[in-house]
Amino acid sequence: MRSAVPTVRLPSQINPAVAFPHQHLRCRKVGDGSEGFVEAWSHKVTGFVMAVKVIKPGKKIPLEVEVLRSLPAHCSIIHCFAYLPRLSSPNGDCIFFEYSPAGDLFELSKRMYKKNKAIFSEALVWAVFSRLSSAIAFLHEGIDCKVPTNADSWRPVVHRDIKLENVLISTLGQKDDFSSLVLKLGDFGLSAFYDPSNARMPGNWGTSVLWPPEQIWEEREATPAGDVWAVGCVMHELAHGFPPVVDPEFTEKLAKKENKAPSLPSHWSSAMRKSFWALKTPRKPLPANLDPGEHGWDIRRNRPTPKYSDALNECMMMALSLQVAQRATAATLKTQIEEEHAAFLFEELRLENEAMEKEMNGGESEGEWDE
């Protein structure tokens, strides 16, 4: 497992960004991104650890900071402590976030598979699905907001870059299958207040292979429905090991073989070309409730997909509907997942108690629970 920097609870009256970096110690570099890099720093007095995102200096407060500052606290969304301009670092402006010592879902999936070819249990997938659906329902509609607010005045937020790498893990919890983990949706660098009349993604930003089918190269409008699709993509990757799209490299090779590949501008970078083909390849969600031998061949499949329940598969497919009009909203998805997750947990508990009864009675159960 990844070596973690120990965290210390921060006294509520202390701002961890005060006198940065003079009263802080650099722990290590956490990662790099398109906008800059992230490091872990600890406060010398309290020992409190925070994540410091260093970005290129700008003339105004980044939209990421504006968005997070506008939102009340939510248990599954990363908290932003402060923003300081370049005077705090010679490398650029600094944004201070709560630190996630257990990494992210992408790192966890790599570690689990590398260690013992472990596959995500259904309990873990339900836990992730439940927390992410709660996060986007809050962003889109203010559902479960703890601060009194008028639903009509809620300012919807679209994340626009939900993926394994941006689902941060505060703790893996106490269960062996990590199903009691605590997650935070992070990296709001591409987020925005949703405006239906101006929803186009700027430039070539984002993870285009995870964009929904309606968000094409020519029309890059990022809507709340795209966030729902992205959450479905996370579930699909946890189940299968790859996103719900045809391999973009296969699409490109087939187009060239059939002389149907467009002539791309010579000045395009390799990243732009890759993004182009990622959007031109068909979206193809695969069911997660089949027996392992029933799944078709895919060059990206480096491990078997376990047979998950029909209920989990149904919720995943609600998020991955190819027709945007038929795709669940974040609120509908959250409600369905909560109901099915509760039923799953009840059944798990029933089976655990039945097994305990059998063990106590020499292998015979005295009766069944009434449902």
C-alpha positions in Angstrom: 0.0 0.0 0.0 1.0 3.6 -0.5 3.0 5.1 2.3 0.9 7.8 3.9 1.8 11.0 5.5 0.2 11.0 9.0 -2.6 13.5 9.4 -3.5 15.4 12.5 -7.0 16.9 13.2 -6.8 20.7 12.8 -8.1 22.9 15.6 -11.1 24.8 14.1 -9.6 28.2 15.0 -6.4 27.7 13.0 -6.1 28.5 9.3 -3.6 26.0 7.9 -2.5 28.3 5.2 -1.4 31.2 7.5 2.3 32.1 7.1 2.8 29.6 4.3 5.5 28.3 3.7 7.5 29.7 6.6 5.5 27.7 9.3 5.3 24.6 7.2 7.4 21.6 6.1 7.2 20.0 2.7 6.4 16.3 3.0 6.5 15.1 -0.6 5.1 15.6 -4.1 1.7 14.1 -4.5 1.3 14.3 -8.3 1.3 16.4 -11.5 -1.6 17.7 -13.5 -2.4 19.8 -16.6 -2.5 23.0 -14.5 0.4 22.4 -12.2 1.5 20.1 -9.4 0.3 19.0 -5.9 2.5 18.6 -2.8 1.8 17.6 0.8 2.8 20.1 3.4 2.5 19.9 7.2 2.0 22.7 9.7 5.0 22.9 12.1 2.9 23.8 15.1 -0.1 21.4 14.8 1.3 18.7 12.5 -1.7 19.1 10.3 -1.1 18.0 6.7 -2.7 19.6 3.7 -2.5 19.3 -0.1 -1.0 22.4 -1.8 -1.8 22.8 -5.5 0.6 25.1 -7.3 -0.7 26.6 -10.5 0.4 29.2 -13.0 0.0 32.7 -11.6 -3.2 34.4 -12.8 -4.7 37.9 -12.6 -7.9 36.6 -11.0 -9.1 33.9 -8.6 -9.3 30.6 -10.4 -12.8 29.3 -11.1 -12.0 26.2 -9.2 -11.6 28.3 -6.0 -14.7 30.3 -6.8 -16.8 27.2 -7.3 -15.6 25.4 -4.1 -16.0 28.6 -2.0 -19.6 28.9 -3.2 -20.5 25.4 -2.0 -21.5 24.5 1.5 -19.5 21.6 3.0 -20.3 18.1 1.7 -18.9 14.8 3.1 -17.9 13.6 -0.4 -16.5 16.7 -1.9 -12.9 18.0 -1.2 -12.7 21.0 1.0 -10.7 24.1 -0.1 -9.0 25.9 2.9 -7.6 29.0 1.1 -6.1 30.5 -2.0 -2.9 32.5 -2.0 -1.4 34.3 -5.0 2.2 33.8 -6.1 3.7 35.6 -3.1 3.3 32.2 -1.3 5.4 30.3 -3.7 8.0 31.2 -6.4 6.4 28.7 -8.7 2.9 30.2 -8.9 -0.4 30.6 -7.1 -1.3 28.1 -4.3 -4.6 26.5 -3.5 -4.9 24.7 -0.2 -7.0 21.5 0.1 -7.6 18.8 2.7 -5.2 16.0 2.2 -6.2 12.5 1.1 -3.4 10.2 2.5 -4.7 7.0 0.9 -4.3 8.3 -2.7 -7.1 7.9 -5.3 -9.1 5.2 -7.0 -6.8 4.9 -9.9 -3.8 4.2 -7.6 -5.9 1.8 -5.5 -7.0 -0.2 -8.5 -3.3 -0.5 -9.7 -2.1 -1.6 -6.2 -4.9 -4.1 -5.7 -4.2 -5.8 -9.0 -0.4 -5.7 -8.8 -0.5 -7.2 -5.3 -2.7 -10.2 -5.8 -4.8 -9.5 -8.9 -7.6 -8.4 -6.6 -10.9 -7.3 -8.1 -13.2 -4.8 -6.7 -15.8 -6.5 -4.5 -19.5 -5.6 -5.1 -19.6 -4.0 -1.6 -16.7 -1.7 -2.6 -18.3 -0.8 -5.9 -21.6 0.0 -4.2 -19.8 2.2 -1.6 -18.0 4.2 -4.4 -21.2 4.5 -6.5 -23.2 5.7 -3.5 -20.7 8.4 -2.5 -20.2 9.7 -6.1 -23.9 9.9 -6.9 -24.4 11.8 -3.6 -21.7 14.2 -4.6 -23.0 15.1 -8.1 -26.6 15.3 -6.8 -25.4 17.9 -4.4 -23.4 19.8 -7.1 -26.3 19.7 -9.6 -29.3 20.3 -7.4 -28.1 21.0 -3.8 -29.5 17.7 -2.6 -28.5 16.9 1.0 -27.2 20.4 1.5 -26.9 21.0 5.3 -27.2 24.8 5.0 -30.8 26.1 4.5 -31.2 27.1 0.9 -33.9 27.7 -1.7 -33.8 25.0 -4.4 -34.8 27.6 -7.0 -31.7 29.7 -6.1 -29.2 26.9 -6.1 -26.4 27.6 -8.6 -25.7 24.2 -10.4 -22.1 23.1 -10.7 -20.7 20.7 -13.3 -17.5 19.0 -12.5 -16.6 18.1 -16.1 -13.7 15.8 -15.3 -14.9 12.9 -13.0 -12.5 9.9 -13.3 -10.7 7.4 -11.2 -7.7 9.8 -10.7 -10.0 12.5 -9.3 -11.8 10.4 -6.8 -9.6 10.9 -3.7 -9.5 8.5 -0.7 -9.3 9.9 2.8 -9.1 6.5 4.4 -9.5 2.9 3.3 -11.5 2.1 6.4 -11.4 -1.0 8.6 -12.9 -3.6 6.3 -10.6 -6.0 4.3 -12.4 -5.3 1.0 -12.2 -1.5 1.6 -15.9 -1.1 1.4 -15.9 1.3 4.4 -13.5 3.7 2.6 -14.1 7.5 2.7 -14.0 9.3 -0.6 -13.8 12.9 -1.8 -14.5 14.1 -5.3 -11.5 16.3 -6.0 -9.7 18.3 -8.7 -12.3 21.0 -9.6 -9.9 22.6 -12.1 -12.3 22.1 -15.0 -15.5 22.7 -13.0 -17.9 25.5 -13.8 -21.2 27.0 -12.8 -23.7 25.4 -15.3 -25.2 27.8 -17.9 -27.2 25.9 -20.6 -26.6 28.8 -23.0 -22.8 28.7 -22.6 -21.8 25.1 -21.7 -19.1 24.5 -24.2 -15.8 23.1 -22.9 -13.0 25.5 -23.5 -10.0 24.4 -25.7 -9.1 20.8 -25.6 -9.4 20.3 -21.9 -10.8 17.3 -20.1 -10.6 13.6 -20.5 -12.3 13.2 -23.8 -12.4 9.4 -23.8 -14.8 9.7 -20.8 -17.1 12.2 -22.4 -20.7 11.1 -23.1 -21.8 10.3 -26.6 -23.7 13.6 -27.0 -20.5 15.6 -26.2 -18.8 15.3 -29.6 -15.7 17.0 -31.1 -17.8 19.6 -32.9 -20.2 20.3 -30.1 -18.4 20.1 -26.7 -21.2 21.2 -24.4 -20.6 19.8 -20.9 -23.9 19.3 -19.1 -24.9 17.7 -15.8 -25.8 14.6 -17.8 -22.2 14.4 -18.7 -21.2 14.2 -15.0 -23.7 11.3 -14.6 -22.1 9.5 -17.6 -18.7 10.0 -16.0 -19.8 8.5 -12.7 -21.1 5.5 -14.8 -17.6 5.4 -16.4 -16.0 5.1 -13.0 -18.2 2.2 -12.2 -17.5 0.6 -15.6 -13.8 0.9 -15.0 -14.0 -0.6 -11.5 -16.0 -3.6 -12.9 -14.2 -4.2 -16.2 -10.9 -2.4 -16.0 -11.5 -0.1 -18.9 -14.1 2.6 -19.8 -17.4 2.1 -21.7 -16.0 2.9 -25.2 -14.5 1.1 -28.1 -10.7 1.2 -28.1 -9.9 4.5 -29.8 -6.7 3.0 -31.4 -8.9 0.3 -33.0 -11.3 3.0 -34.3 -8.4 5.0 -35.8 -6.8 1.9 -37.4 -10.1 0.7 -38.9 -10.8 4.2 -40.3 -7.4 4.3 -42.0 -7.8 0.8 -43.3 -11.1 1.7 -44.9 -9.8 5.1 -46.2 -12.3 6.9 -44.0 -9.9 8.7 -41.7 -10.1 12.5 -42.1 -6.9 14.5 -42.8 -6.0 16.2 -39.5 -4.2 19.5 -39.4 -0.4 19.1 -39.4 0.0 21.5 -36.5 -2.1 19.3 -34.1 -0.2 17.8 -31.2 -0.3 14.1 -30.5 -2.6 14.9 -27.5 -5.1 16.7 -29.8 -5.0 13.8 -32.3 -5.5 11.3 -29.4 -8.4 13.4 -28.1 -10.0 13.6 -31.6 -10.0 9.8 -31.9 -11.2 9.4 -28.4 -14.3 11.4 -29.3 -14.8 9.7 -32.7 -14.8 6.1 -31.2 -18.3 4.7 -30.4 -19.5 4.5 -26.8 -20.1 0.9 -25.8 -21.1 0.1 -22.1 -20.7 -3.6 -21.2 -23.0 -5.3 -18.7 -21.5 -6.3 -15.4 -24.0 -9.0 -14.4 -22.7 -11.8 -16.7 -20.7 -14.9 -15.9 -16.9 -14.2 -16.5 -16.9 -16.5 -19.6 -19.7 -14.6 -21.3 -17.7 -11.4 -21.7 -16.4 -10.7 -25.2 -12.8 -10.3 -26.0 -11.2 -6.9 -25.6 -7.5 -6.2 -25.9 -7.7 -3.9 -22.8 -9.2 -6.7 -20.6 -6.3 -7.8 -18.4 -8.4 -9.4 -15.7 -11.8 -11.2 -15.5 -14.9 -9.2 -14.6 -16.8 -10.8 -11.7 -20.5 -11.4 -11.9 -22.1 -8.4 -10.1 -25.7 -8.3 -9.2 -28.5 -7.3 -11.6 -29.3 -4.3 -9.3 -25.7 -3.0 -9.5 -25.7 -3.5 -13.3 -29.1 -1.7 -13.6 -27.8 1.3 -11.7 -24.6 1.5 -13.8 -26.6 1.3 -17.0 -28.9 4.1 -15.8 -25.9 6.3 -15.7 -24.5 5.0 -19.1 -27.6 5.3 -21.3 -26.5 6.3 -24.7 -29.5 8.5 -25.1 -29.2 11.6 -23.0 -33.0 11.9 -22.6 -33.1 8.4 -21.1 -30.1 8.8 -18.8 -30.9 9.2 -15.2 -30.4 12.6 -13.5 -28.0 12.7 -10.6 -31.0 12.9 -8.2 -32.8 9.9 -9.7 -29.5 7.9 -9.8 -28.8 8.8 -6.1 -32.3 7.6 -5.0 -32.1 4.3 -6.9 -28.5 3.6 -5.6 -29.5 4.3 -2.0 -32.4 1.9 -2.2 -30.4 -0.9 -3.9 -27.3 -0.3 -1.7 -29.4 -0.6 1.4 -30.9 -3.8 0.2 -27.5 -5.2 -0.6 -26.2 -4.3 2.9 -29.3 -5.9 4.5 -28.7 -9.1 2.6 -25.0 -9.1 3.6 -25.9 -8.7 7.2 -28.5 -11.4 7.0 -26.0 -13.8 5.5 -23.4 -12.9 8.2 -25.9 -13.6 11.0 -27.0 -16.8 9.4 -23.4 -18.0 9.2 -22.9 -17.1 12.9 -26.0 -19.0 13.9 -24.9 -22.1 12.0 -21.5 -21.9 13.7 -23.0 -21.5 17.1 -25.4 -24.4 16.5 -23.0 -26.9 15.1 -23.6 -26.1 11.4 -27.5 -25.8 11.6 -29.4 -22.6 11.3 -32.4 -22.1 13.6 -34.4 -20.0 11.2 -34.5 -17.2 8.7 -34.8 -13.5 9.2 -38.1 -11.9 8.4 -37.7 -9.4 5.6 
